[in-house]
Amino acid sequence: MERLTQPEEEAMRGFWQLNGGFIKDVLELLPEPRPPYTTLASTVRNLERKGYLRGEKLGNTFRFSPLIVAEDYRKRFLGAFVGDYFRNSYKELVSFFAKDQKISTEELKEIIDMIERQKPQQP
């Protein structure tokens, strides 16, 4: 799976949100300033070439469907990000945000609670 550029990721978020759709639909979801239609169309063709989207001709237009699930993309590239910048340590990642005050004590407690709820219960 090839890493996406920022415009490609933004386009994919639109297709994931819509569960597939037309370029004009994704264009409406993008934040201002929106790229020109032709720029987004080029980005979509790149995504198709990279294997992220499949285009289906409907009349004189194309409807595009995601071939990659958003969660799979996130897992793969978050793992690579943690490996590249935090020596494969999610603890270092969380510590980085805590030191920079980007995550509160309350949010850390919520994360611990989520982890505790997912642990198998010991007999």
N, CA, C and O atoms as a printed pandas DataFrame, in Angstrom:
     atom_number atom_name residue_name chain_id  residue_number  x_coord  y_coord  z_coord
0              1         N          MET        A               1    0.857   -1.178    0.000
1              2        CA          MET        A               1    0.000    0.000    0.000
2              3         C          MET        A               1    0.899    1.236    0.000
3              4         O          MET        A               1    1.734    1.416    0.886
4              5         N          GLU        A               2    0.714    2.055   -0.983
5              6        CA          GLU        A               2    1.546    3.244   -1.148
6              7         C          GLU        A               2    0.999    4.398   -0.299
7              8         O          GLU        A               2   -0.210    4.616   -0.220
8              9         N          ARG        A               3    1.920    5.126    0.331
9             10        CA          ARG        A               3    1.544    6.294    1.138
10            11         C          ARG        A               3    0.908    7.352    0.235
11            12         O          ARG        A               3    1.350    7.558   -0.895
12            13         N          LEU        A               4   -0.126    8.018    0.740
13            14        CA          LEU        A               4   -0.823    9.027   -0.043
14            15         C          LEU        A               4   -0.324   10.425    0.280
15            16         O          LEU        A               4    0.151   10.692    1.383
16            17         N          THR        A               5   -0.440   11.305   -0.693
17            18        CA          THR        A               5   -0.142   12.714   -0.477
18            19         C          THR        A               5   -1.315   13.324    0.291
19            20         O          THR        A               5   -2.368   12.700    0.421
20            21         N          GLN        A               6   -1.131   14.547    0.800
21            22        CA          GLN        A               6   -2.209   15.195    1.536
22            23         C          GLN        A               6   -3.473   15.370    0.685
23            24         O          GLN        A               6   -4.565   15.056    1.160
24            25         N          PRO        A               7   -3.362   15.865   -0.568
25            26        CA          PRO        A               7   -4.588   15.972   -1.385
26            27         C          PRO        A               7   -5.246   14.611   -1.647
27            28         O          PRO        A               7   -6.471   14.511   -1.704
28            29         N          GLU        A               8   -4.434   13.576   -1.805
29            30        CA          GLU        A               8   -4.991   12.234   -2.022
30            31         C          GLU        A               8   -5.726   11.754   -0.773
31            32         O          GLU        A               8   -6.810   11.177   -0.869
32            33         N          GLU        A               9   -5.137   11.993    0.401
33            34        CA          GLU        A               9   -5.805   11.603    1.654
34            35         C          GLU        A               9   -7.114   12.353    1.832
35            36         O          GLU        A               9   -8.112   11.765    2.250
36            37         N          GLU        A              10   -7.123   13.636    1.522
37            38        CA          GLU        A              10   -8.349   14.427    1.639
38            39         C          GLU        A              10   -9.437   13.881    0.710
39            40         O          GLU        A              10  -10.601   13.783    1.099
40            41         N          ALA        A              11   -9.055   13.532   -0.502
41            42        CA          ALA        A              11  -10.018   12.963   -1.443
42            43         C          ALA        A              11  -10.526   11.616   -0.936
43            44         O          ALA        A              11  -11.725   11.341   -0.993
44            45         N          MET        A              12   -9.620   10.780   -0.443
45            46        CA          MET        A              12  -10.034    9.466    0.065
46            47         C          MET        A              12  -10.983    9.611    1.246
47            48         O          MET        A              12  -11.945    8.852    1.362
48            49         N          ARG        A              13  -10.723   10.580    2.128
49            50        CA          ARG        A              13  -11.645   10.798    3.253
50            51         C          ARG        A              13  -13.064   11.062    2.739
51            52         O          ARG        A              13  -14.044   10.586    3.312
52            53         N          GLY        A              14  -13.153   11.823    1.657
53            54        CA          GLY        A              14  -14.462   12.083    1.055
54            55         C          GLY        A              14  -15.104   10.816    0.519
55            56         O          GLY        A              14  -16.286   10.568    0.758
56            57         N          PHE        A              15  -14.336   10.013   -0.204
57            58        CA          PHE        A              15  -14.889    8.769   -0.747
58            59         C          PHE        A              15  -15.247    7.794    0.372
59            60         O          PHE        A              15  -16.256    7.095    0.279
60            61         N          TRP        A              16  -14.430    7.739    1.431
61            62        CA          TRP        A              16  -14.764    6.874    2.570
62            63         C          TRP        A              16  -16.047    7.368    3.243
63            64         O          TRP        A              16  -16.915    6.567    3.589
64            65         N          GLN        A              17  -16.162    8.662    3.426
65            66        CA          GLN        A              17  -17.344    9.234    4.077
66            67         C          GLN        A              17  -18.611    8.933    3.270
67            68         O          GLN        A              17  -19.657    8.622    3.839
68            69         N          LEU        A              18  -18.510    9.027    1.960
69            70        CA          LEU        A              18  -19.660    8.783    1.084
70            71         C          LEU        A              18  -19.846    7.305    0.749
71            72         O          LEU        A              18  -20.863    6.909    0.179
72            73         N          ASN        A              19  -18.860    6.505    1.108
73            74        CA          ASN        A              19  -18.824    5.093    0.705
74            75         C          ASN        A              19  -18.879    4.988   -0.822
75            76         O          ASN        A              19  -19.601    4.167   -1.387
76            77         N          GLY        A              20  -18.087    5.854   -1.464
77            78        CA          GLY        A              20  -18.037    5.904   -2.924
78            79         C          GLY        A              20  -18.902    7.041   -3.438
79            80         O          GLY        A              20  -19.857    7.459   -2.783
80            81         N          GLY        A              21  -18.558    7.534   -4.619
81            82        CA          GLY        A              21  -19.346    8.611   -5.181
82            83         C          GLY        A              21  -18.675    9.233   -6.383
83            84         O          GLY        A              21  -17.730    8.684   -6.950
84            85         N          PHE        A              22  -19.186   10.391   -6.757
85            86        CA          PHE        A              22  -18.696   11.115   -7.914
86            87         C          PHE        A              22  -17.737   12.213   -7.475
87            88         O          PHE        A              22  -17.795   12.683   -6.339
88            89         N          ILE        A              23  -16.869   12.612   -8.369
89            90        CA          ILE        A              23  -15.884   13.647   -8.064
90            91         C          ILE        A              23  -16.573   14.899   -7.542
91            92         O          ILE        A              23  -16.099   15.499   -6.577
92            93         N          LYS        A              24  -17.675   15.307   -8.154
93            94        CA          LYS        A              24  -18.367   16.528   -7.732
94            95         C          LYS        A              24  -18.869   16.418   -6.285
95            96         O          LYS        A              24  -18.896   17.414   -5.562
96            97         N          ASP        A              25  -19.267   15.208   -5.863
97            98        CA          ASP        A              25  -19.734   15.009   -4.488
98            99         C          ASP        A              25  -18.593   15.173   -3.492
99           100         O          ASP        A              25  -18.758   15.791   -2.440
100          101         N          VAL        A              26  -17.438   14.616   -3.832
101          102        CA          VAL        A              26  -16.266   14.729   -2.964
102          103         C          VAL        A              26  -15.791   16.176   -2.925
103          104         O          VAL        A              26  -15.400   16.679   -1.872
104          105         N          LEU        A              27  -15.826   16.835   -4.059
105          106        CA          LEU        A              27  -15.410   18.242   -4.131
106          107         C          LEU        A              27  -16.198   19.092   -3.133
107          108         O          LEU        A              27  -15.636   19.982   -2.495
108          109         N          GLU        A              28  -17.486   18.823   -2.999
109          110        CA          GLU        A              28  -18.333   19.576   -2.061
110          111         C          GLU        A              28  -17.946   19.340   -0.606
111          112         O          GLU        A              28  -18.199   20.193    0.245
112          113         N          LEU        A              29  -17.339   18.202   -0.311
113          114        CA          LEU        A              29  -16.941   17.876    1.064
114          115         C          LEU        A              29  -15.602   18.504    1.462
115          116         O          LEU        A              29  -15.310   18.651    2.649
116          117         N          LEU        A              30  -14.803   18.867    0.480
117          118        CA          LEU        A              30  -13.466   19.385    0.772
118          119         C          LEU        A              30  -13.544   20.777    1.393
119          120         O          LEU        A              30  -14.439   21.560    1.076
120          121         N          PRO        A              31  -12.589   21.076    2.288
121          122        CA          PRO        A              31  -12.594   22.398    2.924
122          123         C          PRO        A              31  -12.183   23.488    1.936
123          124         O          PRO        A              31  -11.506   23.230    0.941
124          125         N          GLU        A              32  -12.602   24.684    2.232
125          126        CA          GLU        A              32  -12.205   25.850    1.430
126          127         C          GLU        A              32  -10.739   26.167    1.701
127          128         O          GLU        A              32  -10.296   25.961    2.831
128          129         N          PRO        A              33   -9.992   26.634    0.783
129          130        CA          PRO        A              33  -10.343   26.784   -0.633
130          131         C          PRO        A              33  -10.294   25.432   -1.334
131          132         O          PRO        A              33   -9.304   24.706   -1.240
132          133         N          ARG        A              34  -11.359   25.108   -2.029
133          134        CA          ARG        A              34  -11.434   23.831   -2.744
134          135         C          ARG        A              34  -10.568   23.887   -3.996
135          136         O          ARG        A              34  -10.429   24.935   -4.627
136          137         N          PRO        A              35   -9.989   22.737   -4.343
137          138        CA          PRO        A              35   -9.211   22.719   -5.591
138          139         C          PRO        A              35  -10.155   22.775   -6.789
139          140         O          PRO        A              35  -11.341   22.474   -6.649
140          141         N          PRO        A              36   -9.656   23.150   -7.951
141          142        CA          PRO        A              36  -10.494   23.085   -9.153
142          143         C          PRO        A              36  -10.908   21.633   -9.423
143          144         O          PRO        A              36  -10.203   20.696   -9.050
144          145         N          TYR        A              37  -12.045   21.468  -10.069
145          146        CA          TYR        A              37  -12.562   20.142  -10.404
146          147         C          TYR        A              37  -11.501   19.316  -11.124
147          148         O          TYR        A              37  -11.317   18.139  -10.813
148          149         N          THR        A              38  -10.804   19.920  -12.082
149          150        CA          THR        A              38   -9.811   19.181  -12.876
150          151         C          THR        A              38   -8.643   18.697  -12.014
151          152         O          THR        A              38   -8.086   17.630  -12.271
152          153         N          THR        A              39   -8.273   19.469  -10.999
153          154        CA          THR        A              39   -7.196   19.057  -10.090
154          155         C          THR        A              39   -7.641   17.843   -9.279
155          156         O          THR        A              39   -6.890   16.878   -9.133
156          157         N          LEU        A              40   -8.873   17.894   -8.750
157          158        CA          LEU        A              40   -9.393   16.748   -8.002
158          159         C          LEU        A              40   -9.525   15.530   -8.914
159          160         O          LEU        A              40   -9.261   14.405   -8.489
160          161         N          ALA        A              41   -9.929   15.746  -10.159
161          162        CA          ALA        A              41  -10.050   14.632  -11.107
162          163         C          ALA        A              41   -8.691   13.965  -11.334
163          164         O          ALA        A              41   -8.611   12.740  -11.422
164          165         N          SER        A              42   -7.630   14.757  -11.429
165          166        CA          SER        A              42   -6.274   14.201  -11.584
166          167         C          SER        A              42   -5.874   13.417  -10.337
167          168         O          SER        A              42   -5.276   12.346  -10.437
168          169         N          THR        A              43   -6.203   13.945   -9.176
169          170        CA          THR        A              43   -5.908   13.265   -7.910
170          171         C          THR        A              43   -6.637   11.924   -7.858
171          172         O          THR        A              43   -6.067   10.916   -7.441
172          173         N          VAL        A              44   -7.895   11.919   -8.282
173          174        CA          VAL        A              44   -8.693   10.692   -8.285
174          175         C          VAL        A              44   -8.103    9.666   -9.254
175          176         O          VAL        A              44   -8.079    8.475   -8.944
176          177         N          ARG        A              45   -7.638   10.097  -10.393
177          178        CA          ARG        A              45   -6.994    9.171  -11.344
178          179         C          ARG        A              45   -5.725    8.571  -10.729
179          180         O          ARG        A              45   -5.435    7.392  -10.931
180          181         N          ASN        A              46   -4.974    9.379   -9.983
181          182        CA          ASN        A              46   -3.789    8.852   -9.286
182          183         C          ASN        A              46   -4.197    7.808   -8.254
183          184         O          ASN        A              46   -3.542    6.775   -8.116
184          185         N          LEU        A              47   -5.277    8.077   -7.533
185          186        CA          LEU        A              47   -5.763    7.116   -6.535
186          187         C          LEU        A              47   -6.215    5.816   -7.191
187          188         O          LEU        A              47   -6.039    4.732   -6.636
188          189         N          GLU        A              48   -6.787    5.938   -8.351
189          190        CA          GLU        A              48   -7.201    4.754   -9.107
190          191         C          GLU        A              48   -5.965    3.964   -9.546
191          192         O          GLU        A              48   -5.932    2.738   -9.433
192          193         N          ARG        A              49   -4.950    4.674  -10.046
193          194        CA          ARG        A              49   -3.709    4.027  -10.483
194          195         C          ARG        A              49   -3.003    3.333   -9.322
195          196         O          ARG        A              49   -2.419    2.264   -9.499
196          197         N          LYS        A              50   -3.056    3.942   -8.131
197          198        CA          LYS        A              50   -2.404    3.380   -6.944
198          199         C          LYS        A              50   -3.204    2.233   -6.322
199          200         O          LYS        A              50   -2.717    1.565   -5.409
200          201         N          GLY        A              51   -4.421    2.003   -6.807
201          202        CA          GLY        A              51   -5.229    0.893   -6.297
202          203         C          GLY        A              51   -6.100    1.241   -5.100
203          204         O          GLY        A              51   -6.549    0.342   -4.389
204          205         N          TYR        A              52   -6.347    2.508   -4.865
205          206        CA          TYR        A              52   -7.200    2.930   -3.752
206          207         C          TYR        A              52   -8.662    3.075   -4.160
207          208         O          TYR        A              52   -9.556    2.922   -3.327
208          209         N          LEU        A              53   -8.910    3.368   -5.427
209          210        CA          LEU        A              53  -10.263    3.561   -5.937
210          211         C          LEU        A              53  -10.477    2.734   -7.202
211          212         O          LEU        A              53   -9.539    2.407   -7.928
212          213         N          ARG        A              54  -11.737    2.414   -7.434
213          214        CA          ARG        A              54  -12.124    1.770   -8.688
214          215         C          ARG        A              54  -13.202    2.643   -9.324
215          216         O          ARG        A              54  -14.181    3.008   -8.672
216          217         N          GLY        A              55  -13.016    2.972  -10.587
217          218        CA          GLY        A              55  -13.993    3.783  -11.304
218          219         C          GLY        A              55  -14.936    2.922  -12.111
219          220         O          GLY        A              55  -14.519    1.968  -12.767
220          221         N          GLU        A              56  -16.215    3.267  -12.060
221          222        CA          GLU        A              56  -17.232    2.558  -12.830
222          223         C          GLU        A              56  -17.949    3.582  -13.704
223          224         O          GLU        A              56  -18.505    4.559  -13.200
224          225         N          LYS        A              57  -17.935    3.356  -15.009
225          226        CA          LYS        A              57  -18.553    4.306  -15.940
226          227         C          LYS        A              57  -20.066    4.187  -15.853
227          228         O          LYS        A              57  -20.639    3.109  -16.005
228          229         N          LEU        A              58  -20.693    5.334  -15.602
229          230        CA          LEU        A              58  -22.157    5.414  -15.563
230          231         C          LEU        A              58  -22.570    6.530  -16.519
231          232         O          LEU        A              58  -22.459    7.712  -16.192
232          233         N          GLY        A              59  -23.039    6.151  -17.678
233          234        CA          GLY        A              59  -23.380    7.153  -18.699
234          235         C          GLY        A              59  -22.121    7.833  -19.179
235          236         O          GLY        A              59  -21.204    7.179  -19.677
236          237         N          ASN        A              60  -22.071    9.156  -19.031
237          238        CA          ASN        A              60  -20.874    9.883  -19.473
238          239         C          ASN        A              60  -20.007   10.338  -18.293
239          240         O          ASN        A              60  -19.192   11.248  -18.444
240          241         N          THR        A              61  -20.172    9.722  -17.137
241          242        CA          THR        A              61  -19.364   10.060  -15.960
242          243         C          THR        A              61  -18.905    8.793  -15.261
243          244         O          THR        A              61  -19.282    7.687  -15.648
244          245         N          PHE        A              62  -18.088    8.962  -14.230
245          246        CA          PHE        A              62  -17.578    7.823  -13.471
246          247         C          PHE        A              62  -17.978    7.954  -12.014
247          248         O          PHE        A              62  -17.975    9.046  -11.445
248          249         N          ARG        A              63  -18.324    6.818  -11.421
249          250        CA          ARG        A              63  -18.542    6.728   -9.976
250          251         C          ARG        A              63  -17.371    5.940   -9.422
251          252         O          ARG        A              63  -17.018    4.885   -9.948
252          253         N          PHE        A              64  -16.769    6.454   -8.356
253          254        CA          PHE        A              64  -15.587    5.822   -7.789
254          255         C          PHE        A              64  -15.918    5.193   -6.437
255          256         O          PHE        A              64  -16.633    5.768   -5.616
256          257         N          SER        A              65  -15.373    3.994   -6.235
257          258        CA          SER        A              65  -15.576    3.262   -4.983
258          259         C          SER        A              65  -14.225    2.979   -4.338
259          260         O          SER        A              65  -13.271    2.621   -5.029
260          261         N          PRO        A              66  -14.135    3.140   -3.007
261          262        CA          PRO        A              66  -12.878    2.818   -2.311
262          263         C          PRO        A              66  -12.591    1.316   -2.369
263          264         O          PRO        A              66  -13.490    0.496   -2.181
264          265         N          LEU        A              67  -11.352    0.972   -2.625
265          266        CA          LEU        A              67  -10.909   -0.422   -2.595
266          267         C          LEU        A              67  -10.185   -0.747   -1.299
267          268         O          LEU        A              67   -9.934   -1.913   -0.996
268          269         N          ILE        A              68   -9.850    0.285   -0.535
269          270        CA          ILE        A              68   -9.144    0.152    0.727
270          271         C          ILE        A              68  -10.064    0.692    1.819
271          272         O          ILE        A              68  -10.656    1.760    1.665
272          273         N          VAL        A              69  -10.180   -0.039    2.909
273          274        CA          VAL        A              69  -10.990    0.406    4.046
274          275         C          VAL        A              69  -10.196    1.463    4.826
275          276         O          VAL        A              69   -8.991    1.320    5.035
276          277         N          ALA        A              70  -10.886    2.514    5.247
277          278        CA          ALA        A              70  -10.234    3.622    5.960
278          279         C          ALA        A              70   -9.450    3.124    7.177
279          280         O          ALA        A              70   -8.331    3.576    7.418
280          281         N          GLU        A              71  -10.018    2.214    7.929
281          282        CA          GLU        A              71   -9.366    1.703    9.140
282          283         C          GLU        A              71   -8.058    0.983    8.802
283          284         O          GLU        A              71   -7.074    1.110    9.531
284          285         N          ASP        A              72   -8.043    0.230    7.705
285          286        CA          ASP        A              72   -6.815   -0.459    7.285
286          287         C          ASP        A              72   -5.720    0.544    6.930
287          288         O          ASP        A              72   -4.557    0.355    7.287
288          289         N          TYR        A              73   -6.094    1.600    6.232
289          290        CA          TYR        A              73   -5.122    2.632    5.863
290          291         C          TYR        A              73   -4.565    3.297    7.127
291          292         O          TYR        A              73   -3.356    3.476    7.270
292          293         N          ARG        A              74   -5.465    3.655    8.029
293          294        CA          ARG        A              74   -5.044    4.315    9.274
294          295         C          ARG        A              74   -4.086    3.452   10.075
295          296         O          ARG        A              74   -3.053    3.930   10.542
296          297         N          LYS        A              75   -4.427    2.183   10.234
297          298        CA          LYS        A              75   -3.575    1.261   11.016
298          299         C          LYS        A              75   -2.184    1.155   10.414
299          300         O          LYS        A              75   -1.184    1.229   11.129
300          301         N          ARG        A              76   -2.120    0.982    9.101
301          302        CA          ARG        A              76   -0.825    0.791    8.453
302          303         C          ARG        A              76    0.049    2.029    8.598
303          304         O          ARG        A              76    1.225    1.920    8.946
304          305         N          PHE        A              77   -0.515    3.206    8.334
305          306        CA          PHE        A              77    0.314    4.395    8.321
306          307         C          PHE        A              77    0.517    5.010    9.691
307          308         O          PHE        A              77    1.498    5.726    9.895
308          309         N          LEU        A              78   -0.367    4.758   10.631
309          310        CA          LEU        A              78   -0.104    5.182   12.000
310          311         C          LEU        A              78    1.033    4.336   12.562
311          312         O          LEU        A              78    1.912    4.847   13.256
312          313         N          GLY        A              79    1.009    3.047   12.260
313          314        CA          GLY        A              79    2.098    2.173   12.702
314          315         C          GLY        A              79    3.435    2.611   12.133
315          316         O          GLY        A              79    4.439    2.614   12.845
316          317         N          ALA        A              80    3.461    2.977   10.868
317          318        CA          ALA        A              80    4.700    3.453   10.240
318          319         C          ALA        A              80    5.141    4.775   10.871
319          320         O          ALA        A              80    6.332    4.985   11.102
320          321         N          PHE        A              81    4.195    5.657   11.149
321          322        CA          PHE        A              81    4.492    6.950   11.771
322          323         C          PHE        A              81    5.109    6.743   13.157
323          324         O          PHE        A              81    6.117    7.367   13.491
324          325         N          VAL        A              82    4.508    5.877   13.949
325          326        CA          VAL        A              82    5.034    5.598   15.296
326          327         C          VAL        A              82    6.423    4.981   15.185
327          328         O          VAL        A              82    7.315    5.310   15.968
328          329         N          GLY        A              83    6.606    4.099   14.229
329          330        CA          GLY        A              83    7.922    3.496   14.037
330          331         C          GLY        A              83    8.973    4.514   13.633
331          332         O          GLY        A              83   10.094    4.488   14.142
332          333         N          ASP        A              84    8.622    5.407   12.725
333          334        CA          ASP        A              84    9.573    6.390   12.207
334          335         C          ASP        A              84    9.926    7.475   13.225
335          336         O          ASP        A              84   11.079    7.896   13.309
336          337         N          TYR        A              85    8.941    7.927   13.995
337          338        CA          TYR        A              85    9.152    9.088   14.850
338          339         C          TYR        A              85    9.226    8.777   16.352
339          340         O          TYR        A              85    9.708    9.602   17.128
340          341         N          PHE        A              86    8.756    7.602   16.762
341          342        CA          PHE        A              86    8.700    7.299   18.199
342          343         C          PHE        A              86    9.287    5.931   18.531
343          344         O          PHE        A              86    8.910    5.315   19.528
344          345         N          ARG        A              87   10.210    5.458   17.695
345          346        CA          ARG        A              87   10.927    4.192   17.924
346          347         C          ARG        A              87    9.976    3.035   18.244
347          348         O          ARG        A              87   10.241    2.229   19.137
348          349         N          ASN        A              88    8.872    2.965   17.508
349          350        CA          ASN        A              88    7.861    1.908   17.665
350          351         C          ASN        A              88    7.229    1.884   19.048
351          352         O          ASN        A              88    6.738    0.842   19.483
352          353         N          SER        A              89    7.234    2.999   19.735
353          354        CA          SER        A              89    6.691    3.057   21.089
354          355         C          SER        A              89    5.462    3.959   21.141
355          356         O          SER        A              89    5.564    5.178   20.997
356          357         N          TYR        A              90    4.305    3.345   21.347
357          358        CA          TYR        A              90    3.084    4.140   21.512
358          359         C          TYR        A              90    3.126    4.900   22.835
359          360         O          TYR        A              90    2.506    5.954   22.979
360          361         N          LYS        A              91    3.853    4.358   23.783
361          362        CA          LYS        A              91    4.046    5.061   25.053
362          363         C          LYS        A              91    4.767    6.388   24.812
363          364         O          LYS        A              91    4.386    7.414   25.376
364          365         N          GLU        A              92    5.802    6.371   23.978
365          366        CA          GLU        A              92    6.509    7.613   23.652
366          367         C          GLU        A              92    5.608    8.585   22.901
367          368         O          GLU        A              92    5.694    9.797   23.100
368          369         N          LEU        A              93    4.745    8.056   22.040
369          370        CA          LEU        A              93    3.805    8.900   21.310
370          371         C          LEU        A              93    2.876    9.635   22.282
371          372         O          LEU        A              93    2.710   10.851   22.196
372          373         N          VAL        A              94    2.279    8.886   23.201
373          374        CA          VAL        A              94    1.361    9.495   24.170
374          375         C          VAL        A              94    2.119   10.455   25.075
375          376         O          VAL        A              94    1.618   11.533   25.397
376          377         N          SER        A              95    3.310   10.075   25.481
377          378        CA          SER        A              95    4.137   10.927   26.337
378          379         C          SER        A              95    4.451   12.253   25.630
379          380         O          SER        A              95    4.428   13.314   26.253
380          381         N          PHE        A              96    4.740   12.182   24.348
381          382        CA          PHE        A              96    5.016   13.386   23.563
382          383         C          PHE        A              96    3.836   14.360   23.632
383          384         O          PHE        A              96    4.019   15.554   23.866
384          385         N          PHE        A              97    2.631   13.839   23.427
385          386        CA          PHE        A              97    1.454   14.700   23.467
386          387         C          PHE        A              97    1.160   15.195   24.880
387          388         O          PHE        A              97    0.698   16.323   25.056
388          389         N          ALA        A              98    1.420   14.373   25.879
389          390        CA          ALA        A              98    1.187   14.788   27.263
390          391         C          ALA        A              98    2.160   15.905   27.652
391          392         O          ALA        A              98    1.760   16.881   28.287
392          393         N          LYS        A              99    3.422   15.768   27.277
393          394        CA          LYS        A              99    4.415   16.792   27.599
394          395         C          LYS        A              99    4.109   18.110   26.903
395          396         O          LYS        A              99    4.354   19.186   27.450
396          397         N          ASP        A             100    3.577   18.016   25.703
397          398        CA          ASP        A             100    3.261   19.210   24.929
398          399         C          ASP        A             100    1.858   19.742   25.259
399          400         O          ASP        A             100    1.368   20.681   24.632
400          401         N          GLN        A             101    1.234   19.120   26.254
401          402        CA          GLN        A             101   -0.108   19.483   26.732
402          403         C          GLN        A             101   -1.161   19.427   25.627
403          404         O          GLN        A             101   -2.084   20.241   25.588
404          405         N          LYS        A             102   -1.008   18.460   24.738
405          406        CA          LYS        A             102   -1.991   18.256   23.674
406          407         C          LYS        A             102   -3.035   17.216   24.092
407          408         O          LYS        A             102   -4.023   17.000   23.390
408          409         N          ILE        A             103   -2.804   16.577   25.239
409          410        CA          ILE        A             103   -3.752   15.602   25.763
410          411         C          ILE        A             103   -3.863   15.855   27.262
411          412         O          ILE        A             103   -2.861   16.057   27.947
412          413         N          SER        A             104   -5.084   15.840   27.755
413          414        CA          SER        A             104   -5.312   16.164   29.162
414          415         C          SER        A             104   -5.242   14.907   30.028
415          416         O          SER        A             104   -5.278   13.785   29.522
416          417         N          THR        A             105   -5.144   15.113   31.318
417          418        CA          THR        A             105   -5.154   14.008   32.278
418          419         C          THR        A             105   -6.457   13.242   32.150
419          420         O          THR        A             105   -6.468   12.013   32.203
420          421         N          GLU        A             106   -7.556   13.967   31.980
421          422        CA          GLU        A             106   -8.868   13.322   31.835
422          423         C          GLU        A             106   -8.906   12.438   30.591
423          424         O          GLU        A             106   -9.446   11.333   30.637
424          425         N          GLU        A             107   -8.342   12.908   29.489
425          426        CA          GLU        A             107   -8.303   12.103   28.260
426          427         C          GLU        A             107   -7.434   10.868   28.446
427          428         O          GLU        A             107   -7.766    9.796   27.940
428          429         N          LEU        A             108   -6.319   11.008   29.168
429          430        CA          LEU        A             108   -5.466    9.849   29.453
430          431         C          LEU        A             108   -6.217    8.814   30.293
431          432         O          LEU        A             108   -6.099    7.612   30.058
432          433         N          LYS        A             109   -6.986    9.287   31.269
433          434        CA          LYS        A             109   -7.791    8.369   32.088
434          435         C          LYS        A             109   -8.819    7.637   31.232
435          436         O          LYS        A             109   -9.059    6.445   31.423
436          437         N          GLU        A             110   -9.427    8.357   30.284
437          438        CA          GLU        A             110  -10.396    7.725   29.381
438          439         C          GLU        A             110   -9.724    6.640   28.540
439          440         O          GLU        A             110  -10.300    5.574   28.321
440          441         N          ILE        A             111   -8.511    6.911   28.073
441          442        CA          ILE        A             111   -7.766    5.920   27.290
442          443         C          ILE        A             111   -7.476    4.690   28.143
443          444         O          ILE        A             111   -7.641    3.561   27.681
444          445         N          ILE        A             112   -7.046    4.900   29.381
445          446        CA          ILE        A             112   -6.766    3.773   30.295
446          447         C          ILE        A             112   -8.039    2.968   30.525
447          448         O          ILE        A             112   -8.002    1.738   30.517
448          449         N          ASP        A             113   -9.165    3.648   30.729
449          450        CA          ASP        A             113  -10.442    2.947   30.913
450          451         C          ASP        A             113  -10.799    2.103   29.696
451          452         O          ASP        A             113  -11.257    0.970   29.840
452          453         N          MET        A             114  -10.588    2.654   28.481
453          454        CA          MET        A             114  -10.877    1.894   27.258
454          455         C          MET        A             114   -9.995    0.648   27.192
455          456         O          MET        A             114  -10.469   -0.431   26.834
456          457         N          ILE        A             115   -8.719    0.793   27.535
457          458        CA          ILE        A             115   -7.801   -0.344   27.502
458          459         C          ILE        A             115   -8.235   -1.396   28.511
459          460         O          ILE        A             115   -8.253   -2.588   28.202
460          461         N          GLU        A             116   -8.585   -0.957   29.720
461          462        CA          GLU        A             116   -9.008   -1.885   30.771
462          463         C          GLU        A             116  -10.271   -2.647   30.366
463          464         O          GLU        A             116  -10.393   -3.837   30.655
464          465         N          ARG        A             117  -11.201   -1.977   29.705
465          466        CA          ARG        A             117  -12.450   -2.640   29.281
466          467         C          ARG        A             117  -12.203   -3.677   28.198
467          468         O          ARG        A             117  -12.971   -4.630   28.064
468          469         N          GLN        A             118  -11.135   -3.501   27.421
469          470        CA          GLN        A             118  -10.864   -4.431   26.331
470          471         C          GLN        A             118  -10.037   -5.638   26.769
471          472         O          GLN        A             118   -9.951   -6.626   26.040
472          473         N          LYS        A             119   -9.434   -5.565   27.943
473          474        CA          LYS        A             119   -8.639   -6.696   28.431
474          475         C          LYS        A             119   -9.553   -7.872   28.755
475          476         O          LYS        A             119  -10.651   -7.678   29.277
476          477         N          PRO        A             120   -9.102   -9.107   28.444
477          478        CA          PRO        A             120   -9.903  -10.270   28.826
478          479         C          PRO        A             120   -9.932  -10.373   30.351
479          480         O          PRO        A             120   -8.935  -10.113   31.024
480          481         N          GLN        A             121  -11.086  -10.755   30.876
481          482        CA          GLN        A             121  -11.245  -10.881   32.322
482          483         C          GLN        A             121  -10.541  -12.152   32.813
483          484         O          GLN        A             121  -10.675  -13.215   32.207
484          485         N          GLN        A             122   -9.796  -12.033   33.907
485          486        CA          GLN        A             122   -9.093  -13.168   34.499
486          487         C          GLN        A             122  -10.070  -13.939   35.390
487          488         O          GLN        A             122  -10.818  -13.326   36.152
488          489         N          PRO        A             123  -10.075  -15.290   35.305
489          490        CA          PRO        A             123  -10.999  -16.072   36.156
490          491         C          PRO        A             123  -10.574  -16.065   37.598
491          492         O          PRO        A             123  -11.237  -16.671   38.440
